[in-house]
Amino acid sequence: MEENKNNSEVIDLREVFKTLWNKKMLFIKVWIVTFILACAYILPIPRTYTSELSLAPELGSQMTGGGLASLAGSFGIDLSSMQAEDAFYPLLYPDVVSSNEFVVRLFDVRVKSLDGEIDTDYYTYLTQHQKATFYRVPINWVKRQIKNLLEEKEERPSAGDGKINPFMMTENQDKVAKAVSANISCDVDIKTNVITISVVDQDPLICATMCDSVRVLLQDFITKYRTNKASIDVEHYQALLDEAEKDYNKSVDAYSAYCDAHKNSILQSYLSERDKLENDMAVKLNVYNTMSSQLQAVKSKLQERTPAFTQLRGASVPIKATGPKRMIFVAAMLFLAFWGTCLYIYRKEIIEQLVNPASKKS
């Protein structure tokens, strides 16, 4: 009884292949239609290029316990961020790159296409020179018309200098900023702290240009953050030194004028006043020398706090497009069409099994 039951549940692969072979014309028709539709969908999509670079920043403080740090890094724990003096460590760099303040600074970058036909700023390039898929143009137009009917559009005030305000952007500016954020990728290796920046764009030269621009702006942001306190100290002590120099020069002029006016005087009151002016000049000189030493010290600290960046791999103009993967897409659609046709051929058996699963066991 059990042998008959087991034999009834065994699938006869020869019967399956025979059935599918008898339906080969159906597969051919489905594949032809699928191939045409897949090509019609994927071919009009503009090609995109990707440019990458690798950057190794200097940490804010030297990390101790190399063996322990390596062991912690293998478990995804970054000890450098715990031991560093800065609260701004490499794992936060991707958040900086995706912020509106950072993206808006990229809008003014001058870009030029590989064929030389486009030479403008990046914001104008994104809003006026992007290639669009032809079948999405009417769809986007209908969406905009419906949105304009359903929503009341409120114009936000722009900055007086004509620049884009990242704190209050218009709807179009916000869309462009989100598109830029989606095209820029910043990854940090937790074990080595190596920063990998990649940019996707429709033009290979613009792609490489923006990739290098992101690097420059990120380095500038990191440098300003690391040296902010030291730069303030340099400005402060420079102001104190300038003030001390003025006071010392005034005391020298007063002492010199007094000595010239009383050159032949031997009265004790005149000599006491001369000594007083001389002591005041010496005090002002000591203050000046102290401020000068302090200024040199904070300048040395500023230089010490300025991070050094090692560019492991620079941005380059890509030769081949990285997307869309047309052959892979068409192959995937043909694969899905094959299994969809198989399900269509055996739909009766599948539906019967789902509706009455006990019928197979009886």
BALOBA-1460 file (C-alpha; in Angstrom, 3 decimals):
// residues 362
<rec num="1" residu="m" x="0.000" y="0.000" z="0.000"/>
<rec num="2" residu="e" x="2.819" y="2.412" z="0.936"/>
<rec num="3" residu="e" x="4.813" y="1.468" z="-2.182"/>
<rec num="4" residu="n" x="1.861" y="2.377" z="-4.431"/>
<rec num="5" residu="k" x="1.471" y="5.675" z="-2.569"/>
<rec num="6" residu="n" x="5.172" y="6.532" z="-2.968"/>
<rec num="7" residu="n" x="5.140" y="5.578" z="-6.640"/>
<rec num="8" residu="s" x="2.134" y="7.836" z="-7.260"/>
<rec num="9" residu="e" x="3.973" y="10.809" z="-5.711"/>
<rec num="10" residu="v" x="7.101" y="10.400" z="-7.857"/>
<rec num="11" residu="i" x="7.300" y="12.950" z="-10.680"/>
<rec num="12" residu="d" x="7.984" y="11.467" z="-14.081"/>
<rec num="13" residu="l" x="10.570" y="13.867" z="-15.533"/>
<rec num="14" residu="r" x="10.347" y="12.236" z="-18.946"/>
<rec num="15" residu="e" x="6.668" y="13.086" z="-19.149"/>
<rec num="16" residu="v" x="7.411" y="16.638" z="-18.015"/>
<rec num="17" residu="f" x="10.098" y="17.161" z="-20.668"/>
<rec num="18" residu="k" x="7.904" y="15.543" z="-23.295"/>
<rec num="19" residu="t" x="5.030" y="17.896" z="-22.471"/>
<rec num="20" residu="l" x="7.285" y="20.945" z="-22.565"/>
<rec num="21" residu="w" x="8.844" y="19.836" z="-25.853"/>
<rec num="22" residu="n" x="5.439" y="19.470" z="-27.416"/>
<rec num="23" residu="k" x="4.783" y="23.098" z="-26.413"/>
<rec num="24" residu="k" x="8.055" y="24.381" z="-27.908"/>
<rec num="25" residu="m" x="6.277" y="26.684" z="-30.335"/>
<rec num="26" residu="l" x="4.545" y="28.358" z="-27.404"/>
<rec num="27" residu="f" x="7.928" y="28.921" z="-25.741"/>
<rec num="28" residu="i" x="9.359" y="30.361" z="-28.940"/>
<rec num="29" residu="k" x="6.463" y="32.797" z="-29.316"/>
<rec num="30" residu="v" x="6.662" y="33.853" z="-25.670"/>
<rec num="31" residu="w" x="10.438" y="34.346" z="-25.900"/>
<rec num="32" residu="i" x="10.151" y="36.439" z="-29.064"/>
<rec num="33" residu="v" x="7.516" y="38.707" z="-27.513"/>
<rec num="34" residu="t" x="9.458" y="38.923" z="-24.247"/>
<rec num="35" residu="f" x="12.690" y="39.734" z="-26.069"/>
<rec num="36" residu="i" x="11.054" y="42.524" z="-28.069"/>
<rec num="37" residu="l" x="9.338" y="44.053" z="-25.027"/>
<rec num="38" residu="a" x="12.475" y="43.787" z="-22.869"/>
<rec num="39" residu="c" x="14.605" y="45.450" z="-25.546"/>
<rec num="40" residu="a" x="11.986" y="48.150" z="-26.083"/>
<rec num="41" residu="y" x="12.052" y="48.887" z="-22.359"/>
<rec num="42" residu="i" x="15.782" y="48.717" z="-21.604"/>
<rec num="43" residu="l" x="17.402" y="50.111" z="-24.760"/>
<rec num="44" residu="p" x="15.990" y="53.689" z="-24.518"/>
<rec num="45" residu="i" x="17.254" y="54.050" z="-20.934"/>
<rec num="46" residu="p" x="20.342" y="56.334" z="-21.033"/>
<rec num="47" residu="r" x="23.686" y="54.746" z="-20.282"/>
<rec num="48" residu="t" x="25.356" y="55.721" z="-17.020"/>
<rec num="49" residu="y" x="29.036" y="55.742" z="-16.031"/>
<rec num="50" residu="t" x="30.687" y="55.315" z="-12.646"/>
<rec num="51" residu="s" x="33.919" y="56.878" z="-11.414"/>
<rec num="52" residu="e" x="35.558" y="55.865" z="-8.126"/>
<rec num="53" residu="l" x="38.450" y="56.994" z="-5.969"/>
<rec num="54" residu="s" x="39.943" y="55.860" z="-2.677"/>
<rec num="55" residu="l" x="41.160" y="58.181" z="0.050"/>
<rec num="56" residu="a" x="42.931" y="57.463" z="3.330"/>
<rec num="57" residu="p" x="42.555" y="60.281" z="5.891"/>
<rec num="58" residu="e" x="44.821" y="60.845" z="8.869"/>
<rec num="59" residu="l" x="43.103" y="60.053" z="12.148"/>
<rec num="60" residu="g" x="42.708" y="62.693" z="14.812"/>
<rec num="61" residu="s" x="44.854" y="60.705" z="17.262"/>
<rec num="62" residu="q" x="47.015" y="57.668" z="17.018"/>
<rec num="63" residu="m" x="45.198" y="54.519" z="17.846"/>
<rec num="64" residu="t" x="46.807" y="52.347" z="20.500"/>
<rec num="65" residu="g" x="46.630" y="48.635" z="20.938"/>
<rec num="66" residu="g" x="47.147" y="47.601" z="17.320"/>
<rec num="67" residu="g" x="46.415" y="43.924" z="17.897"/>
<rec num="68" residu="l" x="43.273" y="44.660" z="19.877"/>
<rec num="69" residu="a" x="42.154" y="47.201" z="17.259"/>
<rec num="70" residu="s" x="42.598" y="44.671" z="14.457"/>
<rec num="71" residu="l" x="40.657" y="42.068" z="16.399"/>
<rec num="72" residu="a" x="37.864" y="44.546" z="17.141"/>
<rec num="73" residu="g" x="37.786" y="45.608" z="13.482"/>
<rec num="74" residu="s" x="37.162" y="42.034" z="12.384"/>
<rec num="75" residu="f" x="33.981" y="42.110" z="14.496"/>
<rec num="76" residu="g" x="32.867" y="45.471" z="13.063"/>
<rec num="77" residu="i" x="33.978" y="47.592" z="16.041"/>
<rec num="78" residu="d" x="35.941" y="50.766" z="15.329"/>
<rec num="79" residu="l" x="38.169" y="51.525" z="18.305"/>
<rec num="80" residu="s" x="39.652" y="54.562" z="16.571"/>
<rec num="81" residu="s" x="36.334" y="56.379" z="16.840"/>
<rec num="82" residu="m" x="36.273" y="55.643" z="20.573"/>
<rec num="83" residu="q" x="39.839" y="56.824" z="21.210"/>
<rec num="84" residu="a" x="39.972" y="59.777" z="18.841"/>
<rec num="85" residu="e" x="39.765" y="63.297" z="20.179"/>
<rec num="86" residu="d" x="37.250" y="64.273" z="17.496"/>
<rec num="87" residu="a" x="33.568" y="63.538" z="17.691"/>
<rec num="88" residu="f" x="33.588" y="63.594" z="13.899"/>
<rec num="89" residu="y" x="35.102" y="60.272" z="12.862"/>
<rec num="90" residu="p" x="35.224" y="58.565" z="9.425"/>
<rec num="91" residu="l" x="32.000" y="56.598" z="9.866"/>
<rec num="92" residu="l" x="30.108" y="59.916" z="9.774"/>
<rec num="93" residu="y" x="31.552" y="60.984" z="6.414"/>
<rec num="94" residu="p" x="28.719" y="59.360" z="4.372"/>
<rec num="95" residu="d" x="26.186" y="61.419" z="6.357"/>
<rec num="96" residu="v" x="28.121" y="64.578" z="5.534"/>
<rec num="97" residu="v" x="28.247" y="63.793" z="1.809"/>
<rec num="98" residu="s" x="24.489" y="63.177" z="1.692"/>
<rec num="99" residu="s" x="23.568" y="66.348" z="3.599"/>
<rec num="100" residu="n" x="21.910" y="69.274" z="1.813"/>
<rec num="101" residu="e" x="24.675" y="71.669" z="2.859"/>
<rec num="102" residu="f" x="27.276" y="69.495" z="1.137"/>
<rec num="103" residu="v" x="25.188" y="68.741" z="-1.968"/>
<rec num="104" residu="v" x="24.308" y="72.395" z="-2.561"/>
<rec num="105" residu="r" x="28.014" y="73.246" z="-2.712"/>
<rec num="106" residu="l" x="28.326" y="70.846" z="-5.652"/>
<rec num="107" residu="f" x="25.779" y="72.796" z="-7.700"/>
<rec num="108" residu="d" x="28.318" y="75.495" z="-8.596"/>
<rec num="109" residu="v" x="30.986" y="73.088" z="-9.853"/>
<rec num="110" residu="r" x="31.878" y="73.773" z="-13.480"/>
<rec num="111" residu="v" x="31.437" y="70.686" z="-15.653"/>
<rec num="112" residu="k" x="32.155" y="69.911" z="-19.287"/>
<rec num="113" residu="s" x="30.939" y="66.935" z="-21.288"/>
<rec num="114" residu="l" x="33.284" y="64.575" z="-23.082"/>
<rec num="115" residu="d" x="32.137" y="65.757" z="-26.525"/>
<rec num="116" residu="g" x="32.506" y="69.412" z="-25.493"/>
<rec num="117" residu="e" x="28.896" y="70.331" z="-26.267"/>
<rec num="118" residu="i" x="28.035" y="71.031" z="-22.611"/>
<rec num="119" residu="d" x="29.992" y="73.556" z="-20.554"/>
<rec num="120" residu="t" x="28.019" y="74.838" z="-17.586"/>
<rec num="121" residu="d" x="27.570" y="74.438" z="-13.840"/>
<rec num="122" residu="y" x="26.420" y="71.134" z="-12.385"/>
<rec num="123" residu="y" x="22.956" y="72.358" z="-11.371"/>
<rec num="124" residu="t" x="22.183" y="73.592" z="-14.885"/>
<rec num="125" residu="y" x="23.498" y="70.335" z="-16.315"/>
<rec num="126" residu="l" x="21.179" y="68.299" z="-14.090"/>
<rec num="127" residu="t" x="18.113" y="70.410" z="-14.814"/>
<rec num="128" residu="q" x="18.544" y="71.059" z="-18.548"/>
<rec num="129" residu="h" x="20.936" y="68.549" z="-20.091"/>
<rec num="130" residu="q" x="19.849" y="65.172" z="-18.715"/>
<rec num="131" residu="k" x="18.819" y="62.495" z="-21.199"/>
<rec num="132" residu="a" x="15.382" y="61.062" z="-20.446"/>
<rec num="133" residu="t" x="13.677" y="57.860" z="-21.549"/>
<rec num="134" residu="f" x="11.189" y="58.812" z="-24.257"/>
<rec num="135" residu="y" x="8.296" y="56.751" z="-22.876"/>
<rec num="136" residu="r" x="8.635" y="58.391" z="-19.455"/>
<rec num="137" residu="v" x="8.231" y="61.912" z="-20.822"/>
<rec num="138" residu="p" x="4.426" y="61.762" z="-21.279"/>
<rec num="139" residu="i" x="4.072" y="59.888" z="-17.978"/>
<rec num="140" residu="n" x="5.992" y="62.562" z="-16.095"/>
<rec num="141" residu="w" x="4.014" y="65.295" z="-17.868"/>
<rec num="142" residu="v" x="0.715" y="63.749" z="-16.804"/>
<rec num="143" residu="k" x="1.981" y="63.405" z="-13.224"/>
<rec num="144" residu="r" x="2.964" y="67.069" z="-13.120"/>
<rec num="145" residu="q" x="-0.389" y="68.186" z="-14.493"/>
<rec num="146" residu="i" x="-2.311" y="66.106" z="-11.965"/>
<rec num="147" residu="k" x="-0.093" y="67.350" z="-9.142"/>
<rec num="148" residu="n" x="-0.587" y="70.971" z="-10.174"/>
<rec num="149" residu="l" x="-4.355" y="70.492" z="-10.141"/>
<rec num="150" residu="l" x="-4.485" y="68.786" z="-6.761"/>
<rec num="151" residu="e" x="-1.897" y="70.855" z="-4.913"/>
<rec num="152" residu="e" x="-1.514" y="74.554" z="-4.419"/>
<rec num="153" residu="k" x="2.011" y="75.551" z="-5.260"/>
<rec num="154" residu="e" x="3.612" y="78.006" z="-2.853"/>
<rec num="155" residu="e" x="6.714" y="79.837" z="-3.975"/>
<rec num="156" residu="r" x="9.394" y="80.102" z="-1.321"/>
<rec num="157" residu="p" x="11.532" y="83.220" z="-1.131"/>
<rec num="158" residu="s" x="15.003" y="82.783" z="-2.613"/>
<rec num="159" residu="a" x="18.231" y="84.165" z="-1.224"/>
<rec num="160" residu="g" x="18.978" y="87.739" z="-2.136"/>
<rec num="161" residu="d" x="22.344" y="86.874" z="-3.693"/>
<rec num="162" residu="g" x="20.795" y="84.340" z="-6.075"/>
<rec num="163" residu="k" x="22.384" y="81.353" z="-4.350"/>
<rec num="164" residu="i" x="20.477" y="78.261" z="-3.290"/>
<rec num="165" residu="n" x="19.655" y="78.188" z="0.393"/>
<rec num="166" residu="p" x="20.057" y="74.611" z="1.728"/>
<rec num="167" residu="f" x="17.868" y="75.525" z="4.704"/>
<rec num="168" residu="m" x="14.901" y="76.491" z="2.513"/>
<rec num="169" residu="m" x="14.944" y="74.966" z="-0.967"/>
<rec num="170" residu="t" x="12.225" y="74.962" z="-3.570"/>
<rec num="171" residu="e" x="10.590" y="71.744" z="-4.718"/>
<rec num="172" residu="n" x="12.709" y="71.519" z="-7.869"/>
<rec num="173" residu="q" x="15.900" y="72.258" z="-5.949"/>
<rec num="174" residu="d" x="15.027" y="69.568" z="-3.431"/>
<rec num="175" residu="k" x="14.472" y="67.034" z="-6.239"/>
<rec num="176" residu="v" x="17.843" y="67.869" z="-7.763"/>
<rec num="177" residu="a" x="19.539" y="67.599" z="-4.363"/>
<rec num="178" residu="k" x="18.002" y="64.166" z="-3.766"/>
<rec num="179" residu="a" x="19.075" y="63.038" z="-7.238"/>
<rec num="180" residu="v" x="22.653" y="64.138" z="-6.533"/>
<rec num="181" residu="s" x="22.633" y="62.346" z="-3.166"/>
<rec num="182" residu="a" x="21.414" y="59.182" z="-4.880"/>
<rec num="183" residu="n" x="24.206" y="59.393" z="-7.481"/>
<rec num="184" residu="i" x="26.974" y="59.931" z="-4.912"/>
<rec num="185" residu="s" x="28.185" y="57.078" z="-2.750"/>
<rec num="186" residu="c" x="30.642" y="57.378" z="0.129"/>
<rec num="187" residu="d" x="31.693" y="54.172" z="1.879"/>
<rec num="188" residu="v" x="34.155" y="53.821" z="4.760"/>
<rec num="189" residu="d" x="35.998" y="50.589" z="5.509"/>
<rec num="190" residu="i" x="35.707" y="50.151" z="9.258"/>
<rec num="191" residu="k" x="38.948" y="48.155" z="9.436"/>
<rec num="192" residu="t" x="41.209" y="50.477" z="7.458"/>
<rec num="193" residu="n" x="39.215" y="53.766" z="7.495"/>
<rec num="194" residu="v" x="39.733" y="54.000" z="3.734"/>
<rec num="195" residu="i" x="37.100" y="56.226" z="2.115"/>
<rec num="196" residu="t" x="35.708" y="55.129" z="-1.247"/>
<rec num="197" residu="i" x="33.818" y="57.791" z="-3.195"/>
<rec num="198" residu="s" x="31.862" y="56.876" z="-6.322"/>
<rec num="199" residu="v" x="29.719" y="59.051" z="-8.587"/>
<rec num="200" residu="v" x="27.245" y="57.899" z="-11.237"/>
<rec num="201" residu="d" x="26.431" y="60.142" z="-14.200"/>
<rec num="202" residu="q" x="25.388" y="60.032" z="-17.835"/>
<rec num="203" residu="d" x="28.613" y="61.599" z="-19.120"/>
<rec num="204" residu="p" x="31.993" y="59.955" z="-18.330"/>
<rec num="205" residu="l" x="33.981" y="63.212" z="-18.071"/>
<rec num="206" residu="i" x="31.382" y="64.909" z="-15.865"/>
<rec num="207" residu="c" x="31.253" y="61.761" z="-13.773"/>
<rec num="208" residu="a" x="35.015" y="61.869" z="-13.094"/>
<rec num="209" residu="t" x="34.933" y="65.644" z="-12.541"/>
<rec num="210" residu="m" x="32.218" y="65.397" z="-9.902"/>
<rec num="211" residu="c" x="33.936" y="62.458" z="-8.212"/>
<rec num="212" residu="d" x="37.092" y="64.541" z="-7.747"/>
<rec num="213" residu="s" x="34.997" y="67.558" z="-6.674"/>
<rec num="214" residu="v" x="33.359" y="65.494" z="-3.943"/>
<rec num="215" residu="r" x="36.832" y="64.521" z="-2.736"/>
<rec num="216" residu="v" x="38.002" y="68.139" z="-2.629"/>
<rec num="217" residu="l" x="34.912" y="69.335" z="-0.755"/>
<rec num="218" residu="l" x="35.068" y="66.442" z="1.711"/>
<rec num="219" residu="q" x="38.748" y="67.112" z="2.403"/>
<rec num="220" residu="d" x="37.982" y="70.801" z="2.871"/>
<rec num="221" residu="f" x="35.128" y="69.984" z="5.262"/>
<rec num="222" residu="i" x="37.278" y="67.602" z="7.323"/>
<rec num="223" residu="t" x="40.187" y="70.061" z="7.420"/>
<rec num="224" residu="k" x="37.977" y="72.937" z="8.563"/>
<rec num="225" residu="y" x="36.428" y="70.787" z="11.272"/>
<rec num="226" residu="r" x="39.764" y="69.511" z="12.571"/>
<rec num="227" residu="t" x="41.428" y="72.943" z="12.526"/>
<rec num="228" residu="n" x="38.466" y="75.076" z="13.594"/>
<rec num="229" residu="k" x="39.548" y="75.517" z="17.238"/>
<rec num="230" residu="a" x="43.199" y="76.040" z="16.322"/>
<rec num="231" residu="s" x="42.266" y="78.593" z="13.629"/>
<rec num="232" residu="i" x="40.222" y="80.566" z="16.166"/>
<rec num="233" residu="d" x="43.208" y="80.503" z="18.545"/>
<rec num="234" residu="v" x="45.521" y="81.772" z="15.784"/>
<rec num="235" residu="e" x="43.185" y="84.684" z="15.021"/>
<rec num="236" residu="h" x="42.854" y="85.468" z="18.736"/>
<rec num="237" residu="y" x="46.589" y="85.516" z="19.471"/>
<rec num="238" residu="q" x="47.289" y="87.401" z="16.245"/>
<rec num="239" residu="a" x="44.921" y="90.146" z="17.415"/>
<rec num="240" residu="l" x="46.603" y="90.187" z="20.845"/>
<rec num="241" residu="l" x="50.037" y="90.364" z="19.209"/>
<rec num="242" residu="d" x="48.984" y="93.274" z="17.017"/>
<rec num="243" residu="e" x="47.628" y="95.092" z="20.053"/>
<rec num="244" residu="a" x="50.801" y="94.372" z="22.045"/>
<rec num="245" residu="e" x="52.929" y="95.649" z="19.179"/>
<rec num="246" residu="k" x="50.977" y="98.907" z="19.073"/>
<rec num="247" residu="d" x="51.332" y="99.382" z="22.835"/>
<rec num="248" residu="y" x="55.062" y="98.654" z="22.682"/>
<rec num="249" residu="n" x="55.598" y="101.096" z="19.820"/>
<rec num="250" residu="k" x="53.692" y="103.768" z="21.762"/>
<rec num="251" residu="s" x="55.844" y="103.174" z="24.844"/>
<rec num="252" residu="v" x="59.037" y="103.354" z="22.747"/>
<rec num="253" residu="d" x="57.907" y="106.622" z="21.179"/>
<rec num="254" residu="a" x="56.997" y="108.064" z="24.595"/>
<rec num="255" residu="y" x="60.347" y="107.023" z="26.094"/>
<rec num="256" residu="s" x="62.323" y="108.339" z="23.150"/>
<rec num="257" residu="a" x="60.464" y="111.659" z="23.130"/>
<rec num="258" residu="y" x="60.959" y="112.123" z="26.878"/>
<rec num="259" residu="c" x="64.662" y="111.338" z="26.705"/>
<rec num="260" residu="d" x="65.153" y="113.775" z="23.820"/>
<rec num="261" residu="a" x="63.279" y="116.504" z="25.647"/>
<rec num="262" residu="h" x="65.246" y="116.062" z="28.892"/>
<rec num="263" residu="k" x="68.616" y="115.031" z="27.555"/>
<rec num="264" residu="n" x="70.705" y="117.355" z="29.794"/>
<rec num="265" residu="s" x="68.453" y="117.216" z="32.850"/>
<rec num="266" residu="i" x="69.889" y="115.884" z="36.139"/>
<rec num="267" residu="l" x="66.832" y="116.398" z="38.337"/>
<rec num="268" residu="q" x="65.721" y="113.277" z="40.190"/>
<rec num="269" residu="s" x="62.074" y="113.769" z="39.208"/>
<rec num="270" residu="y" x="63.050" y="113.691" z="35.559"/>
<rec num="271" residu="l" x="65.216" y="110.625" z="36.092"/>
<rec num="272" residu="s" x="62.398" y="108.852" z="37.943"/>
<rec num="273" residu="e" x="59.969" y="109.602" z="35.149"/>
<rec num="274" residu="r" x="62.513" y="108.280" z="32.627"/>
<rec num="275" residu="d" x="62.912" y="105.071" z="34.632"/>
<rec num="276" residu="k" x="59.149" y="104.727" z="34.822"/>
<rec num="277" residu="l" x="58.818" y="105.027" z="31.062"/>
<rec num="278" residu="e" x="61.688" y="102.594" z="30.574"/>
<rec num="279" residu="n" x="60.063" y="100.025" z="32.862"/>
<rec num="280" residu="d" x="56.757" y="100.460" z="31.069"/>
<rec num="281" residu="m" x="58.544" y="99.895" z="27.768"/>
<rec num="282" residu="a" x="60.163" y="96.737" z="29.142"/>
<rec num="283" residu="v" x="56.787" y="95.435" z="30.345"/>
<rec num="284" residu="k" x="55.239" y="96.089" z="26.941"/>
<rec num="285" residu="l" x="58.169" y="94.315" z="25.317"/>
<rec num="286" residu="n" x="57.677" y="91.283" z="27.561"/>
<rec num="287" residu="v" x="53.972" y="91.185" z="26.673"/>
<rec num="288" residu="y" x="54.842" y="91.433" z="22.989"/>
<rec num="289" residu="n" x="57.379" y="88.606" z="23.240"/>
<rec num="290" residu="t" x="54.890" y="86.456" z="25.174"/>
<rec num="291" residu="m" x="52.132" y="86.970" z="22.598"/>
<rec num="292" residu="s" x="54.601" y="86.235" z="19.803"/>
<rec num="293" residu="s" x="55.579" y="82.950" z="21.467"/>
<rec num="294" residu="q" x="51.930" y="82.040" z="22.017"/>
<rec num="295" residu="l" x="51.127" y="82.787" z="18.380"/>
<rec num="296" residu="q" x="53.932" y="80.543" z="17.171"/>
<rec num="297" residu="a" x="52.698" y="77.797" z="19.501"/>
<rec num="298" residu="v" x="49.105" y="77.895" z="18.223"/>
<rec num="299" residu="k" x="50.366" y="78.054" z="14.624"/>
<rec num="300" residu="s" x="52.325" y="74.884" z="15.292"/>
<rec num="301" residu="k" x="49.201" y="73.324" z="16.781"/>
<rec num="302" residu="l" x="47.223" y="74.398" z="13.725"/>
<rec num="303" residu="q" x="49.744" y="72.696" z="11.481"/>
<rec num="304" residu="e" x="49.629" y="69.610" z="13.679"/>
<rec num="305" residu="r" x="45.832" y="69.497" z="13.572"/>
<rec num="306" residu="t" x="45.692" y="69.870" z="9.779"/>
<rec num="307" residu="p" x="44.990" y="66.341" z="8.504"/>
<rec num="308" residu="a" x="46.951" y="64.774" z="5.694"/>
<rec num="309" residu="f" x="45.148" y="62.800" z="3.007"/>
<rec num="310" residu="t" x="46.631" y="59.994" z="0.959"/>
<rec num="311" residu="q" x="44.876" y="59.412" z="-2.341"/>
<rec num="312" residu="l" x="45.166" y="55.689" z="-2.922"/>
<rec num="313" residu="r" x="43.310" y="55.733" z="-6.235"/>
<rec num="314" residu="g" x="42.363" y="58.871" z="-8.090"/>
<rec num="315" residu="a" x="39.245" y="59.526" z="-10.126"/>
<rec num="316" residu="s" x="39.495" y="58.677" z="-13.818"/>
<rec num="317" residu="v" x="37.203" y="59.012" z="-16.830"/>
<rec num="318" residu="p" x="35.414" y="55.648" z="-17.212"/>
<rec num="319" residu="i" x="35.615" y="53.942" z="-20.588"/>
<rec num="320" residu="k" x="32.685" y="51.536" z="-20.387"/>
<rec num="321" residu="a" x="29.194" y="52.240" z="-19.136"/>
<rec num="322" residu="t" x="28.161" y="50.542" z="-15.916"/>
<rec num="323" residu="g" x="24.413" y="50.678" z="-16.390"/>
<rec num="324" residu="p" x="21.854" y="49.690" z="-17.237"/>
<rec num="325" residu="k" x="22.837" y="46.003" z="-17.524"/>
<rec num="326" residu="r" x="20.966" y="45.393" z="-20.755"/>
<rec num="327" residu="m" x="22.058" y="41.832" z="-21.508"/>
<rec num="328" residu="i" x="21.489" y="40.731" z="-17.917"/>
<rec num="329" residu="f" x="18.048" y="42.359" z="-17.909"/>
<rec num="330" residu="v" x="16.975" y="40.694" z="-21.168"/>
<rec num="331" residu="a" x="18.323" y="37.314" z="-20.004"/>
<rec num="332" residu="a" x="16.462" y="37.661" z="-16.705"/>
<rec num="333" residu="m" x="13.228" y="38.486" z="-18.520"/>
<rec num="334" residu="l" x="13.623" y="35.434" z="-20.801"/>
<rec num="335" residu="f" x="14.284" y="33.269" z="-17.745"/>
<rec num="336" residu="l" x="11.134" y="34.559" z="-16.028"/>
<rec num="337" residu="a" x="9.159" y="34.076" z="-19.254"/>
<rec num="338" residu="f" x="10.289" y="30.444" z="-19.389"/>
<rec num="339" residu="w" x="9.057" y="29.688" z="-15.890"/>
<rec num="340" residu="g" x="5.912" y="31.698" z="-16.434"/>
<rec num="341" residu="t" x="5.134" y="29.604" z="-19.510"/>
<rec num="342" residu="c" x="5.793" y="26.420" z="-17.541"/>
<rec num="343" residu="l" x="3.342" y="27.560" z="-14.886"/>
<rec num="344" residu="y" x="0.811" y="28.364" z="-17.611"/>
<rec num="345" residu="i" x="1.141" y="24.879" z="-19.128"/>
<rec num="346" residu="y" x="0.701" y="23.147" z="-15.785"/>
<rec num="347" residu="r" x="-1.802" y="25.640" z="-14.386"/>
<rec num="348" residu="k" x="-4.597" y="23.064" z="-14.175"/>
<rec num="349" residu="e" x="-2.485" y="20.632" z="-12.159"/>
<rec num="350" residu="i" x="-1.234" y="23.399" z="-9.870"/>
<rec num="351" residu="i" x="-4.714" y="24.832" z="-9.256"/>
<rec num="352" residu="e" x="-6.112" y="21.393" z="-8.597"/>
<rec num="353" residu="q" x="-3.335" y="20.679" z="-6.100"/>
<rec num="354" residu="l" x="-3.928" y="24.007" z="-4.312"/>
<rec num="355" residu="v" x="-7.711" y="23.650" z="-4.215"/>
<rec num="356" residu="n" x="-7.822" y="19.991" z="-3.235"/>
<rec num="357" residu="p" x="-4.451" y="18.955" z="-1.786"/>
<rec num="358" residu="a" x="-5.940" y="15.739" z="-0.368"/>
<rec num="359" residu="s" x="-6.880" y="14.442" z="-3.821"/>
<rec num="360" residu="k" x="-3.260" y="13.632" z="-4.594"/>
<rec num="361" residu="k" x="-2.915" y="11.476" z="-1.501"/>
<rec num="362" residu="s" x="-6.124" y="9.492" z="-1.960"/>
